[in-house]
Amino acid sequence: MKLLTQARDLQRRKARECHQRFVAEGLRTVETLLASPLEVYGLLVTAELGGDPRGAALLEMAAARGIPVQSVSESELASAADTETPQGVLAIAAIPAAEILAPEGAARFLVLDALQDPGNVGTVIRTAAALGVTATLALPGTVDLWNGKVVRSSMGALFHHPVCALSWEDLAGFLARHGVALWAADMDGDPLPDVATGVLPERIALVVSNEGSGLSPHVAAAVARRLSIPMDPMVESLNVAVATSIVLYALRVASPPAQSS
């Protein structure tokens, strides 16, 4: 399949799942992708890209890795892009194998419970990578982790931070086998400062959920502890990405997890 045709097709979730490939758009995202270990199948570029020093350097990176580059018109690139301004470059790459490795020693997992906003999900993944989370796990109802906006919002974190979409049954089995405590961020939970100053389990999976719907019933029933962020009563809630950052940082400072390789 030609690169342009494939890039257009990969805008659909079913195509990404079928081919196990995704699209990355924009200079910064593609630069980060080329510097990562992920397999890149090809680039679509416009003529203007090579005239820019940064674009020229990107093309040199692609050439050094032996990655095919196909020149297209601006209108052709736009037809395959998810954004209005793809900055003259688009890449097709392999979705890495999704598997949860058994933790060795301390571990922190982040569980996404039906998070549907791709910008939030990308930001949460970037935060998880920055704060030493072992892996991010997405339950059904969560937006596709390789959606174009998720990829862009993650700012390259998806290219090195382990992520996996799985069923609740598979997650529950994994947690039970490896002694991982299931905690959740929840407005009615224990105050975060009290929790963070106490003794924490060696392995924790923190669930964050849709702001409007809250925890899914089956997840809520399995959670061992809930954490809340003390806030001014005039503020009803925080954006899920902001709340996740606060909780992950507090848990990291309290008891840093072992860094994933």
TAMOVEN-V347606 format. One record per backbone hydrogen bond with DSSP energy under -1.0 kcal/mol. NH is the residue of the N-H (numbers start at 1). CO is the residue of the C=O. If there is no record, write none. Layout:
BEGIN
NH CO
NH CO
END
This chain:
BEGIN
6 2
7 3
8 4
9 5
10 6
11 8
12 9
16 12
17 13
18 14
19 15
20 16
22 93
24 91
26 89
30 26
31 27
32 28
33 29
34 30
35 31
36 33
41 92
42 92
43 68
44 90
45 70
46 88
49 46
52 49
56 52
57 53
58 54
59 55
60 56
61 57
62 58
63 59
64 60
65 61
66 63
67 62
70 43
72 45
77 73
78 74
79 75
80 77
89 86
90 44
91 24
92 42
93 22
94 39
95 20
107 202
109 204
110 135
111 206
112 137
113 208
121 117
122 118
123 119
124 120
125 121
126 122
127 123
128 124
129 125
130 126
131 127
132 129
133 128
134 108
136 162
137 110
138 164
139 112
142 139
143 115
147 144
151 147
152 148
153 149
154 150
155 152
157 154
159 156
160 157
161 157
164 136
166 138
171 167
172 168
173 169
174 170
175 171
176 172
177 173
178 174
180 175
181 203
183 205
184 225
185 207
186 227
189 186
190 226
192 228
195 191
196 192
197 193
198 195
204 107
205 181
206 109
207 183
208 111
210 113
214 210
220 216
221 217
222 219
223 219
224 182
227 184
228 190
235 232
243 239
244 240
245 241
246 242
247 243
248 244
249 245
250 246
251 247
252 248
253 249
254 250
255 251
END
